[in-house]
Amino acid sequence: MKYIKSFRILAVALSITLLLTLMPATPALAQTLILRPDHAKIGRWVDVDGSGFTTVESVRFYFSDESASVADRIGVDVINYEYLGSKTVVDDTFQTEFSFQVPDNLTDGDDVESVRGGTYYVYATDYSGDILVKKAFTVESVVEIEIDPEEGTVGTEVEITGLGFGDREYVTVEYEGDEVSIESGGRTDSDGELTCTILIPESIAGDHTITVTGDESHIEAEIEFTVEPEIAISSESGVAGDTVTVSGTGFGYRVDIEVLFDNDEVATDDTDRDGNFHVSFVVPSIGTGTYDVEVEDDDGNYAEAEFTIAAASMNINPATGYVNTEVTVSGTGFQASKSITISFDNENVSTTTADEYGKVSATFNVPVRGAGTFIVKVSDGINTAQANFTISTSASISPKTSASLPGHVGTALTVSGVGFITGTPVTVSYDGTQVATATVDANGSFSAKFNAPASIGGQHTVIASIGTATETFTFFMDSTAPQWPSPLKPEMGIEAEAETYFDWGDVTDPSGVTYTLQIATSEGFSEGLLEMTGIQQSEYTLTSEEKLERRSEENPYYWRVRAVDGASNVSEWTLPGTFYVGGGFSWHLPRPVLITLIVIGALAVIVLGFWFGRKTAYY
């Protein structure tokens, strides 16, 4: 126990000895930095005083936006910085006062960064860059904005550029205290720089304040834009008598304005609270040319534009037609209240008078001319305007036919035309055969009538020859076959006379109907054929030359009939009917046999008579 106590006493004594050995002979002074001033704008000079630097021979100074601790190292723990310089330490202080200029960029670290408003740090380090002292420094914000252009009219697009705002923040733009829409841009970049555009809102003439504020940093900058007056007219050209509207912006606040046209007052008005106005005037009746339209308000704000009074002009309606067509002429830009002459192909066709605004309105009838384009002129003796009128030829056939709506034989047709030269002979042909003639009358018109001749169904060509001109039309003839007739007499299987009478039902057709009758000794109508065509009535009696020989009931005649219209369309044949001629013993012998029998009979009669005569003589 005694030895243990002695050992403890020895250990305490040794510890005290070591502590006394390590303690300095005199207390060390604290290292301090004093910045004068401790806040300033970029570019300002700052004085630095330091004390307590007994452990180093010189001090190096750095400027950074990064916060680090004593004993950290520049370039390792602080990577964005600007080297400010160094000073030699004498008697624990700087040899002379050290000064630096607040930098605008940090260029000596890993990245280059812009210095903006906010808290930065001044570091004092030893030669190796170990931080000895850290001192906070406030960089005062330096916000600058510019606008382009600096003056202009309402609606001008203005570009705003600025620097010194917060990093990647949105901004608000106000115009005379009222927020305006940002057309493009509106957010700063990583360096706090801004580019955006706005449109100048309605406002009176003069200077107006544009304010840009960072939404997060609340940094604010102002600049002025000068509004200039401007006018716009609803049309930059026209004619005397036109109504034109003048609109103005950027004039004075609720002031009277005067509108001048070629130095003569044409309207007055007053502006609203934003310097706007709208007023109309009538273009005065003065000569063709370009004139100033000027507006000035009671505050002396002035703007002008140009208006061109166009040369005399005219329109015609219609611009095409035929001889004697009524044409309406309208014109502007003529001398007010002056006599106006209207001519067609240099022939005066009408006169009128321009109204107080130089406007013209009149009508005339197209004179007799052949087809072609002619000049219509309107003149007051000084001003002349002209337009073209085309006389066209036109011919037509009536009624018009088609495959679905054809005509028929005898259809009354009219070929007519307009726009042709008076006195010209006209001939009309149908499939090359002349069917009508006419002559172009004093109005350039003609009309030729004819009836569709008998022709087959289908298309046919109608040509109207008017002098050397031709007009061609198509006539569609009916191609529909007529109905077949109904057979009536002789009735089926009866005995008939040799000069047989035939009867059948009537058939009607627009093109007219004839009938064809066939009689044969065979059911197929291939033997003993007798054919009668072009029969006008629905009945027929065989002539003595056509009378039939006797035939038995067992070996009858066959007959049939069909209808044929004027367009050569034929109906179906009726079903064959039968009849016979004579009855009982058939004397229907071949002609040579019959003649022989007659001769023999005659000889027998002679012989018998001779014999009878001789016998009588004996008595």
C-alpha positions as CSV (number, residue, x, y, z in Angstrom):
1,M,0.0,0.0,0.0
2,K,2.9,2.3,0.9
3,Y,4.5,1.8,-2.5
4,I,1.3,2.4,-4.3
5,K,0.8,5.8,-2.7
6,S,4.4,6.8,-3.5
7,F,3.8,5.8,-7.2
8,R,0.7,8.0,-7.4
9,I,2.6,11.0,-6.0
10,L,5.4,10.5,-8.5
11,A,2.9,10.3,-11.4
12,V,1.2,13.6,-10.5
13,A,4.5,15.3,-10.1
14,L,5.6,14.1,-13.6
15,S,2.4,15.3,-15.2
16,I,2.8,18.8,-13.7
17,T,6.3,18.9,-14.9
18,L,5.3,18.1,-18.5
19,L,2.5,20.7,-18.5
20,L,4.9,23.4,-17.3
21,T,7.3,22.4,-20.0
22,L,4.7,22.8,-22.7
23,M,3.2,26.1,-21.5
24,P,4.8,29.2,-23.2
25,A,6.7,31.6,-21.2
26,T,4.1,34.4,-22.0
27,P,0.4,34.1,-23.1
28,A,-0.1,34.0,-27.0
29,L,-2.0,36.9,-28.6
30,A,-5.3,36.1,-30.5
31,Q,-5.1,36.6,-34.3
32,T,-7.6,39.2,-35.5
33,L,-8.5,41.1,-38.7
34,I,-10.2,44.4,-39.0
35,L,-11.8,45.4,-42.3
36,R,-12.5,49.1,-42.9
37,P,-15.2,49.2,-44.2
38,D,-16.7,45.8,-43.6
39,H,-19.3,46.3,-46.4
40,A,-18.9,48.0,-49.8
41,K,-19.8,47.7,-53.5
42,I,-17.7,46.0,-56.0
43,G,-14.6,48.0,-56.9
44,R,-14.4,49.8,-53.6
45,W,-11.1,49.7,-51.7
46,V,-11.0,48.0,-48.3
47,D,-8.2,48.5,-45.6
48,V,-7.2,45.5,-43.6
49,D,-5.5,45.6,-40.2
50,G,-4.2,42.5,-38.4
51,S,-2.6,41.5,-35.2
52,G,-1.5,38.4,-33.3
53,F,0.3,36.8,-36.2
54,T,3.4,35.8,-34.2
55,T,3.6,32.3,-35.7
56,V,4.1,33.3,-39.4
57,E,6.5,35.5,-41.3
58,S,3.9,36.6,-43.9
59,V,0.1,36.5,-44.4
60,R,-1.7,35.7,-47.6
61,F,-5.2,37.1,-48.2
62,Y,-8.2,35.5,-50.2
63,F,-11.7,36.6,-51.0
64,S,-14.4,33.9,-51.3
65,D,-18.2,33.2,-51.2
66,E,-17.6,29.9,-49.3
67,S,-17.6,29.7,-45.5
68,A,-14.7,27.7,-44.0
69,S,-13.1,27.2,-40.5
70,V,-9.7,28.1,-39.1
71,A,-7.2,25.4,-40.0
72,D,-9.1,24.6,-43.3
73,R,-7.1,25.1,-46.4
74,I,-7.6,27.3,-49.4
75,G,-7.8,25.2,-52.6
76,V,-9.0,22.2,-50.7
77,D,-11.8,23.3,-48.4
78,V,-12.4,26.5,-50.3
79,I,-12.4,26.1,-54.0
80,N,-13.9,29.3,-55.4
81,Y,-11.8,32.3,-54.4
82,E,-9.8,35.3,-55.5
83,Y,-6.2,35.9,-54.3
84,L,-5.9,39.4,-52.9
85,G,-2.2,39.6,-52.1
86,S,0.2,39.1,-49.1
87,K,1.9,41.1,-46.3
88,T,5.0,40.5,-44.1
89,V,4.4,40.2,-40.4
90,V,6.5,42.3,-38.1
91,D,6.0,42.2,-34.3
92,D,2.8,40.1,-34.8
93,T,1.3,42.8,-37.1
94,F,1.5,43.6,-40.8
95,Q,4.5,45.6,-41.8
96,T,2.2,48.2,-43.5
97,E,-1.5,48.5,-43.8
98,F,-2.9,46.1,-46.4
99,S,-5.7,47.2,-48.9
100,F,-7.7,45.3,-51.5
101,Q,-10.3,46.3,-54.1
102,V,-13.6,44.3,-53.9
103,P,-13.4,42.0,-56.9
104,D,-16.2,41.6,-59.5
105,N,-15.2,37.9,-60.2
106,L,-13.7,35.0,-58.3
107,T,-11.1,33.7,-60.9
108,D,-8.4,31.8,-59.0
109,G,-10.4,28.8,-57.9
110,D,-11.8,25.8,-59.7
111,D,-14.6,27.9,-61.3
112,V,-15.0,31.5,-62.3
113,E,-17.9,33.1,-60.5
114,S,-19.3,36.6,-60.6
115,V,-19.4,38.6,-57.4
116,R,-22.8,39.9,-56.5
117,G,-24.5,41.4,-53.5
118,G,-24.4,39.3,-50.3
119,T,-22.0,37.8,-47.7
120,Y,-18.4,37.0,-48.6
121,Y,-15.4,36.1,-46.6
122,V,-11.8,37.5,-46.3
123,Y,-9.4,34.7,-45.3
124,A,-5.8,35.3,-43.8
125,T,-3.6,32.2,-44.3
126,D,-0.1,31.1,-43.9
127,Y,2.2,30.5,-46.9
128,S,0.8,27.0,-47.4
129,G,-2.9,28.2,-47.5
130,D,-3.9,27.1,-44.1
131,I,-6.6,29.4,-42.8
132,L,-5.5,31.5,-39.8
133,V,-8.3,34.0,-39.6
134,K,-11.8,34.3,-41.2
135,K,-13.6,37.6,-41.5
136,A,-17.1,38.2,-43.0
137,F,-17.6,41.0,-45.6
138,T,-20.8,42.2,-47.1
139,V,-20.8,43.1,-50.8
140,E,-23.4,45.7,-51.4
141,S,-25.7,44.9,-54.3
142,V,-24.9,46.7,-57.6
143,V,-27.9,46.2,-59.9
144,E,-27.8,47.7,-63.3
145,I,-30.5,47.5,-66.0
146,E,-30.6,48.9,-69.5
147,I,-33.4,49.1,-72.1
148,D,-33.4,49.1,-75.8
149,P,-34.9,51.2,-77.2
150,E,-35.2,53.9,-74.6
151,E,-38.0,55.7,-76.4
152,G,-40.8,54.8,-78.7
153,T,-44.5,54.5,-79.2
154,V,-47.2,52.5,-77.4
155,G,-46.7,48.8,-78.3
156,T,-43.0,49.1,-78.8
157,E,-41.1,45.9,-77.9
158,V,-38.5,46.8,-75.3
159,E,-35.6,44.5,-74.3
160,I,-34.5,44.8,-70.7
161,T,-31.0,43.6,-69.7
162,G,-29.6,43.7,-66.2
163,L,-27.0,42.3,-63.8
164,G,-26.6,42.0,-60.1
165,F,-29.8,40.1,-59.4
166,G,-30.1,36.8,-57.5
167,D,-28.9,33.5,-59.0
168,R,-31.6,31.9,-61.2
169,E,-34.5,33.9,-59.9
170,Y,-37.6,35.1,-61.7
171,V,-38.3,38.8,-61.9
172,T,-41.3,41.1,-61.9
173,V,-41.5,44.0,-64.3
174,E,-43.8,47.0,-63.5
175,Y,-44.6,50.0,-65.7
176,E,-45.6,53.0,-63.7
177,G,-46.3,50.7,-60.7
178,D,-48.5,48.3,-62.7
179,E,-47.2,44.9,-63.5
180,V,-46.9,44.1,-67.2
181,S,-46.6,40.8,-69.0
182,I,-43.1,39.6,-69.8
183,E,-43.1,38.5,-73.5
184,S,-39.9,36.5,-73.3
185,G,-37.2,35.8,-70.7
186,G,-37.9,36.8,-67.2
187,R,-35.4,34.6,-65.3
188,T,-31.8,35.4,-64.4
189,D,-28.9,33.0,-65.2
190,S,-26.4,31.5,-62.7
191,D,-24.6,34.9,-62.7
192,G,-27.7,36.9,-61.8
193,E,-27.8,38.4,-65.3
194,L,-31.2,39.1,-66.9
195,T,-32.6,39.4,-70.4
196,C,-36.4,39.9,-71.1
197,T,-38.7,41.8,-73.3
198,I,-42.0,43.7,-72.6
199,L,-44.5,45.6,-74.8
200,I,-45.1,49.2,-73.8
201,P,-48.7,49.5,-72.6
202,E,-51.1,52.3,-73.4
203,S,-49.8,55.5,-71.8
204,I,-49.6,59.2,-72.4
205,A,-46.6,61.0,-74.0
206,G,-43.5,61.5,-71.8
207,D,-41.3,59.6,-69.4
208,H,-42.5,56.5,-67.6
209,T,-40.7,54.4,-65.0
210,I,-39.9,50.7,-65.6
211,T,-39.1,48.8,-62.4
212,V,-37.5,45.3,-62.3
213,T,-37.6,43.4,-59.0
214,G,-36.1,40.0,-58.2
215,D,-38.8,37.7,-56.8
216,E,-36.4,36.1,-54.2
217,S,-33.6,38.6,-53.7
218,H,-36.0,41.5,-53.8
219,I,-33.3,43.5,-55.5
220,E,-34.9,46.4,-57.4
221,A,-33.8,48.6,-60.3
222,E,-35.5,51.4,-62.2
223,I,-35.1,53.0,-65.6
224,E,-37.2,55.4,-67.7
225,F,-38.8,54.9,-71.1
226,T,-40.1,57.9,-73.1
227,V,-43.4,57.4,-74.9
228,E,-43.8,59.2,-78.2
229,P,-47.2,59.9,-80.0
230,E,-48.2,57.9,-83.0
231,I,-51.1,57.8,-85.4
232,A,-52.5,55.1,-87.7
233,I,-55.0,55.4,-90.4
234,S,-57.5,52.7,-91.4
235,S,-56.4,52.9,-95.1
236,E,-53.3,54.4,-96.6
237,S,-54.9,55.1,-99.9
238,G,-58.3,55.7,-101.4
239,V,-60.3,58.2,-103.3
240,A,-62.1,61.4,-102.6
241,G,-65.2,60.8,-100.5
242,D,-63.8,57.7,-98.7
243,T,-64.3,57.7,-95.0
244,V,-61.0,57.1,-93.1
245,T,-60.5,56.5,-89.4
246,V,-57.5,57.9,-87.6
247,S,-56.3,56.3,-84.4
248,G,-53.8,57.8,-82.0
249,T,-51.7,56.7,-79.0
250,G,-49.2,58.3,-76.8
251,F,-50.8,61.8,-76.8
252,G,-51.6,64.0,-73.8
253,Y,-53.9,63.2,-70.9
254,R,-57.5,64.2,-71.8
255,V,-56.6,66.9,-74.3
256,D,-58.1,68.2,-77.5
257,I,-56.6,67.1,-80.8
258,E,-56.9,68.4,-84.4
259,V,-56.6,66.4,-87.6
260,L,-55.3,68.1,-90.7
261,F,-55.4,66.8,-94.3
262,D,-53.0,68.7,-96.6
263,N,-53.0,71.5,-93.9
264,D,-56.8,71.7,-93.8
265,E,-58.7,70.7,-90.7
266,V,-60.9,67.7,-91.4
267,A,-61.7,66.5,-87.8
268,T,-61.3,67.2,-84.1
269,D,-61.5,65.0,-81.0
270,D,-60.1,64.6,-77.5
271,T,-57.9,61.9,-75.9
272,D,-58.7,59.6,-73.0
273,R,-56.7,59.1,-69.8
274,D,-54.1,57.0,-71.7
275,G,-53.7,59.5,-74.5
276,N,-55.7,57.5,-77.1
277,F,-58.3,58.7,-79.6
278,H,-60.3,57.5,-82.6
279,V,-61.9,59.8,-85.1
280,S,-63.1,59.6,-88.7
281,F,-63.0,62.1,-91.6
282,V,-64.0,62.2,-95.3
283,V,-61.2,62.4,-97.8
284,P,-61.6,65.8,-99.5
285,S,-62.1,66.2,-103.2
286,I,-58.6,67.2,-104.4
287,G,-56.3,65.9,-107.0
288,T,-54.5,62.6,-107.2
289,G,-51.4,62.4,-105.0
290,T,-49.9,61.7,-101.6
291,Y,-50.8,64.0,-98.7
292,D,-49.9,64.4,-95.1
293,V,-52.4,63.5,-92.4
294,E,-51.3,65.4,-89.2
295,V,-52.5,65.3,-85.7
296,E,-51.5,67.6,-82.9
297,D,-52.8,68.0,-79.3
298,D,-53.0,71.0,-77.0
299,D,-49.9,69.9,-75.2
300,G,-47.9,70.1,-78.4
301,N,-47.6,66.3,-79.0
302,Y,-47.5,65.7,-82.8
303,A,-47.6,62.8,-85.2
304,E,-48.2,62.4,-88.9
305,A,-48.9,59.8,-91.6
306,E,-49.4,59.7,-95.3
307,F,-52.6,59.1,-97.4
308,T,-52.6,58.7,-101.2
309,I,-55.6,59.7,-103.3
310,A,-55.5,57.2,-106.1
311,A,-56.0,58.0,-109.7
312,A,-59.4,57.8,-111.2
313,S,-60.7,54.3,-111.4
314,M,-63.8,52.5,-112.7
315,N,-65.7,49.2,-112.7
316,I,-68.3,47.8,-115.1
317,N,-70.9,45.2,-114.3
318,P,-71.2,42.9,-116.1
319,A,-67.8,42.8,-117.9
320,T,-69.0,40.3,-120.5
321,G,-72.3,40.0,-122.4
322,Y,-73.9,40.5,-125.8
323,V,-75.1,43.3,-128.0
324,N,-77.7,45.5,-126.1
325,T,-76.7,44.2,-122.7
326,E,-77.2,46.8,-120.0
327,V,-73.9,47.7,-118.3
328,T,-73.5,49.6,-115.0
329,V,-70.5,51.9,-114.7
330,S,-69.2,53.1,-111.3
331,G,-66.1,55.2,-110.9
332,T,-64.1,57.3,-108.3
333,G,-61.4,59.9,-108.4
334,F,-62.9,62.2,-111.0
335,Q,-63.4,66.0,-110.7
336,A,-66.2,66.8,-108.3
337,S,-69.4,67.9,-110.0
338,K,-67.9,67.7,-113.5
339,S,-69.5,66.3,-116.7
340,I,-68.6,62.8,-117.4
341,T,-68.5,61.0,-120.9
342,I,-68.8,57.3,-121.2
343,S,-67.6,55.7,-124.5
344,F,-67.7,52.1,-125.9
345,D,-65.1,51.4,-128.5
346,N,-64.7,55.2,-129.0
347,E,-68.5,55.6,-129.5
348,N,-70.2,57.8,-126.9
349,V,-72.9,55.8,-125.2
350,S,-73.8,57.8,-122.1
351,T,-73.1,61.0,-120.2
352,T,-73.5,61.9,-116.5
353,T,-72.1,64.1,-113.8
354,A,-69.7,63.3,-111.0
355,D,-71.0,63.9,-107.5
356,E,-69.4,66.3,-104.9
357,Y,-66.8,63.6,-104.1
358,G,-65.8,62.8,-107.6
359,K,-67.9,59.6,-107.8
360,V,-69.6,58.4,-111.0
361,S,-72.5,56.0,-111.6
362,A,-74.3,55.4,-114.9
363,T,-75.6,52.8,-117.3
364,F,-75.5,52.1,-121.0
365,N,-76.5,49.5,-123.5
366,V,-73.8,47.7,-125.5
367,P,-73.9,48.9,-129.1
368,V,-73.9,46.6,-132.1
369,R,-70.5,45.0,-132.5
370,G,-69.2,41.6,-133.4
371,A,-67.7,39.3,-130.9
372,G,-64.5,40.6,-129.2
373,T,-63.1,42.7,-126.4
374,F,-63.7,46.5,-126.4
375,I,-62.6,49.4,-124.3
376,V,-65.1,51.3,-122.1
377,K,-63.8,54.7,-121.1
378,V,-65.0,57.2,-118.5
379,S,-63.6,60.7,-118.7
380,D,-64.1,64.1,-117.2
381,G,-61.8,65.7,-119.8
382,I,-58.7,65.5,-117.5
383,N,-59.0,62.2,-115.7
384,T,-59.7,59.1,-117.6
385,A,-60.3,55.5,-116.5
386,Q,-61.0,52.5,-118.6
387,A,-62.1,48.8,-118.5
388,N,-62.7,46.0,-120.9
389,F,-66.0,44.6,-122.0
390,T,-66.1,41.4,-123.9
391,I,-68.9,40.7,-126.4
392,S,-69.2,37.0,-126.7
393,T,-71.2,34.9,-129.0
394,S,-73.7,32.3,-127.8
395,A,-75.9,29.9,-129.6
396,S,-78.2,27.2,-128.3
397,I,-80.8,24.7,-129.4
398,S,-84.2,24.3,-127.8
399,P,-85.4,22.1,-126.5
400,K,-82.3,20.4,-125.3
401,T,-82.3,16.6,-125.6
402,S,-80.3,13.8,-124.0
403,A,-80.2,10.1,-124.0
404,S,-82.5,10.1,-121.0
405,L,-84.8,12.8,-122.4
406,P,-84.7,12.3,-126.2
407,G,-86.8,14.1,-128.9
408,H,-88.8,12.4,-131.6
409,V,-89.5,12.8,-135.3
410,G,-91.3,16.1,-135.8
411,T,-90.1,17.7,-132.6
412,A,-90.2,21.5,-133.1
413,L,-86.6,22.7,-132.7
414,T,-85.2,26.3,-132.5
415,V,-81.6,27.2,-133.0
416,S,-80.9,30.7,-131.7
417,G,-77.9,32.9,-131.1
418,V,-76.7,36.3,-129.8
419,G,-73.5,38.4,-130.2
420,F,-73.2,37.9,-134.0
421,I,-72.7,40.5,-136.7
422,T,-75.8,42.1,-138.0
423,G,-76.9,40.8,-141.5
424,T,-74.9,37.6,-141.3
425,P,-76.7,34.7,-143.0
426,V,-77.4,31.6,-141.0
427,T,-78.0,28.1,-142.2
428,V,-78.9,25.1,-140.1
429,S,-78.3,21.5,-141.1
430,Y,-79.4,18.2,-139.7
431,D,-76.9,15.4,-140.4
432,G,-75.6,17.4,-143.3
433,T,-79.0,18.2,-144.8
434,Q,-80.1,21.9,-144.7
435,V,-83.3,22.2,-142.6
436,A,-83.6,26.0,-141.9
437,T,-82.2,29.5,-142.6
438,A,-82.1,32.8,-140.8
439,T,-80.3,36.2,-140.8
440,V,-78.7,38.0,-137.8
441,D,-80.8,40.9,-136.8
442,A,-79.9,44.5,-135.7
443,N,-79.3,43.3,-132.1
444,G,-76.9,40.6,-133.2
445,S,-79.5,37.8,-132.7
446,F,-81.0,35.1,-134.9
447,S,-83.6,32.3,-134.6
448,A,-84.1,29.4,-137.0
449,K,-86.9,26.8,-136.5
450,F,-87.4,23.4,-138.0
451,N,-88.9,20.0,-137.2
452,A,-86.7,17.0,-136.5
453,P,-86.8,15.0,-139.7
454,A,-87.4,11.2,-139.8
455,S,-84.1,9.6,-138.7
456,I,-83.0,6.6,-136.8
457,G,-82.9,6.6,-133.0
458,G,-79.7,7.9,-131.4
459,Q,-77.5,11.0,-131.7
460,H,-77.7,13.4,-134.7
461,T,-75.6,16.5,-135.5
462,V,-77.2,19.9,-135.9
463,I,-74.8,22.6,-137.2
464,A,-75.6,26.3,-137.3
465,S,-73.3,28.1,-139.8
466,I,-73.2,31.9,-139.0
467,G,-71.0,33.4,-141.7
468,T,-67.7,31.8,-141.2
469,A,-68.5,30.7,-137.6
470,T,-70.1,27.4,-136.7
471,E,-72.0,26.2,-133.7
472,T,-72.6,22.5,-133.3
473,F,-75.3,20.8,-131.2
474,T,-76.4,17.2,-130.6
475,F,-80.0,16.1,-131.0
476,F,-81.0,12.8,-129.4
477,M,-83.6,10.9,-131.3
478,D,-85.8,8.5,-129.4
479,S,-84.5,4.9,-129.5
480,T,-87.4,3.2,-127.8
481,A,-89.3,0.7,-129.8
482,P,-93.1,1.1,-130.0
483,Q,-95.5,-1.4,-128.5
484,W,-96.5,-4.3,-130.6
485,P,-100.0,-4.3,-132.1
486,S,-102.7,-6.7,-131.0
487,P,-104.0,-8.9,-133.9
488,L,-107.7,-8.8,-134.5
489,K,-108.7,-10.3,-137.9
490,P,-108.7,-12.8,-139.4
491,E,-109.4,-14.7,-136.2
492,M,-107.4,-17.8,-135.5
493,G,-108.2,-20.8,-137.7
494,I,-111.2,-19.3,-139.6
495,E,-111.8,-19.5,-143.4
496,A,-111.0,-16.3,-145.2
497,E,-111.5,-14.8,-148.6
498,A,-108.7,-14.9,-151.1
499,E,-108.6,-11.1,-150.8
500,T,-108.3,-11.4,-147.1
501,Y,-109.0,-8.4,-144.7
502,F,-106.6,-7.9,-141.9
503,D,-107.1,-5.8,-138.8
504,W,-105.1,-5.1,-135.6
505,G,-105.0,-2.7,-132.7
506,D,-103.8,0.9,-133.1
507,V,-100.2,1.8,-131.8
508,T,-99.3,5.4,-131.0
509,D,-95.8,6.9,-130.9
510,P,-94.6,10.6,-130.8
511,S,-92.5,9.8,-134.0
512,G,-95.5,8.4,-135.9
513,V,-96.1,4.7,-136.7
514,T,-96.4,2.5,-139.8
515,Y,-97.0,-1.2,-139.9
516,T,-95.4,-4.2,-141.6
517,L,-97.7,-7.2,-142.4
518,Q,-96.3,-10.7,-143.3
519,I,-98.2,-13.7,-144.6
520,A,-96.5,-17.1,-145.2
521,T,-97.3,-20.7,-145.8
522,S,-94.9,-21.8,-143.0
523,E,-95.0,-21.1,-139.3
524,G,-91.4,-19.8,-139.4
525,F,-92.3,-17.4,-142.2
526,S,-89.6,-18.9,-144.4
527,E,-91.8,-20.2,-147.2
528,G,-94.4,-18.5,-149.4
529,L,-93.7,-15.1,-147.7
530,L,-95.8,-12.1,-148.7
531,E,-94.8,-8.8,-147.0
532,M,-96.5,-5.5,-147.1
533,T,-94.5,-2.5,-145.5
534,G,-95.3,1.1,-144.7
535,I,-99.0,0.4,-144.0
536,Q,-100.4,3.7,-142.6
537,Q,-103.6,2.3,-141.0
538,S,-104.1,-0.5,-138.5
539,E,-105.9,-2.6,-141.2
540,Y,-105.2,-4.0,-144.6
541,T,-107.1,-5.8,-147.4
542,L,-105.2,-7.8,-149.9
543,T,-105.5,-6.5,-153.4
544,S,-106.5,-8.7,-156.3
545,E,-102.8,-9.0,-157.3
546,E,-102.1,-10.1,-153.7
547,K,-105.1,-12.5,-153.3
548,L,-104.3,-15.9,-151.8
549,E,-104.7,-19.3,-153.3
550,R,-106.8,-21.8,-151.7
551,R,-105.3,-23.7,-148.8
552,S,-107.0,-26.3,-146.5
553,E,-107.6,-25.9,-142.9
554,E,-105.0,-28.6,-142.3
555,N,-102.4,-26.6,-144.3
556,P,-103.3,-23.0,-143.3
557,Y,-101.7,-19.6,-143.9
558,Y,-99.8,-17.8,-141.1
559,W,-99.8,-14.0,-140.5
560,R,-98.2,-11.5,-138.2
561,V,-97.8,-7.7,-137.9
562,R,-95.4,-5.3,-136.2
563,A,-95.2,-1.5,-135.7
564,V,-92.4,0.8,-137.0
565,D,-92.0,4.4,-135.7
566,G,-90.6,7.3,-137.6
567,A,-87.2,6.8,-136.0
568,S,-87.0,3.3,-137.5
569,N,-87.6,1.7,-134.1
570,V,-89.5,-1.6,-134.6
571,S,-91.8,-3.5,-132.2
572,E,-91.8,-7.2,-131.7
573,W,-93.9,-9.3,-134.1
574,T,-97.2,-10.4,-133.0
575,L,-97.7,-14.1,-132.4
576,P,-98.5,-15.9,-135.6
577,G,-102.2,-16.2,-136.4
578,T,-103.7,-18.9,-138.9
579,F,-106.5,-19.0,-141.5
580,Y,-107.3,-20.9,-144.6
581,V,-108.9,-20.1,-148.0
582,G,-111.6,-22.2,-149.6
583,G,-113.0,-25.6,-148.2
584,G,-114.0,-29.4,-149.0
585,F,-112.5,-30.8,-152.2
586,S,-109.5,-28.8,-152.9
587,W,-109.1,-27.4,-156.4
588,H,-106.0,-26.1,-155.2
589,L,-103.9,-27.7,-158.0
590,P,-100.8,-26.6,-159.6
591,R,-101.5,-24.1,-162.3
592,P,-100.2,-26.3,-165.2
593,V,-102.4,-29.2,-164.1
594,L,-105.4,-26.9,-163.8
595,I,-104.8,-25.5,-167.3
596,T,-104.5,-29.0,-168.7
597,L,-107.8,-30.1,-167.1
598,I,-109.5,-27.0,-168.5
599,V,-108.2,-27.7,-172.0
600,I,-109.3,-31.4,-171.8
601,G,-112.8,-30.4,-170.5
602,A,-113.2,-27.9,-173.4
603,L,-112.2,-30.6,-176.0
604,A,-114.7,-33.0,-174.4
605,V,-117.5,-30.5,-174.7
606,I,-116.6,-29.9,-178.4
607,V,-116.5,-33.6,-179.1
608,L,-119.7,-34.2,-177.3
609,G,-121.4,-31.4,-179.1
610,F,-120.3,-32.7,-182.5
611,W,-121.5,-36.2,-181.7
612,F,-124.8,-34.9,-180.4
613,G,-125.3,-32.8,-183.6
614,R,-124.7,-35.7,-185.9
615,K,-127.1,-38.0,-184.0
616,T,-129.8,-35.4,-184.2
617,A,-129.3,-35.1,-187.9
618,Y,-130.3,-38.7,-188.5
619,Y,-133.7,-38.2,-186.9
